[in-house]
Amino acid sequence: GRLAMASSALTGDSPKISAIDARRLQQRRCARLAIKLANKLEDWTKEEYELCKVQWQTEADELSKASYGSQMVHLIGQIYAVA
């Protein structure tokens, strides 16, 4: 999937990295992303809704300043609206 493509791009499909090592890299990346998401949602689970909204709005504002940032913010919003 997309995570595999990202891992492949990261390693540059290098012949120096075996399929097993590439899979490990992908698993580590997935675990790191899951931990980051859990950390972002921690305050929400503590019912600190306003704090979360302010933090997420600040992050969205910063992201929207990046190249293609506005499009990414909208896409992230659409993904979470569907979920």
HELIX and SHEET records of a PDB file:
HELIX    1   1 ARG A    2  THR A   11  1                                  10    
HELIX    2   2 ALA A   19  THR A   45  1                                  27    
HELIX    3   3 TYR A   49  SER A   64  1                                  16    
HELIX    4   4 GLY A   69  VAL A   82  1                                  14    
END                                                                             
